[in-house]
Amino acid sequence: FSCPLRNAPAEPAAELQPNVQLRSKVQKLLDAPAPTEEEQREVPREEKEESSGQEDEVIRCDFCLQEPQPAVKTCLSCEASMCQAHLSKHSKKSPLKDHILVEPCDAQSLAERRCPQHGRLLECYCETDSVLMCVLCCVISSHKNHKIISLQEAFDQAQV
C-alpha cells in the first residue's frame, strides 16, 4: 500500500505486542455497569481518598508488556512513565537524552504540564507576569518582549 504522508510505498508494519495494561483498563470499562444519574453526580470514594492524599496510586511503566513494573520517572517529552530498565534504555538513546524527566506522575499531572493554548510542554517562565508558558507563548504571544527564563532557571532561583 502507499503511505499518504510521503506518497510512496509503505513498508509492512512489524507486528506490535498488545498493551496488556491498556487492554485491561478498557475491558474494566466495558464490563462495568452504566452509572445511574445519581451516581454520575457523586464523587466516587476512591477519588475522594486520592484527592485527600490518603491513598497513593502506584504509577506503572508504560513500556512493560507482561507485568508492568512501578515507574521511577516520567518523561514529559514522551508523556510516558518508565521503570528503571526502560529508563536506562531511554536515557542511552541520543535524541532522547535531553528529554525532561520528573518523578512518576499520572495522565492528569501530565496534562497540567501542557500549555492550554498550544498543547506544548510548559518549559519557560515569564518573570514579568509570573506565569509558566510554552516556547510558542514566548515568541508569538503578548509575552514576547517580557523577561523569560527556562523552567530550570526559575526552579534554581526559587531554591536560593
Secondary structure by P-SEA (a helix, b strand, c coil): ccccccccccccccccccaaaaaaaaaaaaacccccccccccccaaaaaaaaccbbbbbbbccccccccccccccccccccccaaaaaaaaaccccccccccccccaaaaaaacccccccccccccccccccccccccccccccccccccaaaaaaaaac
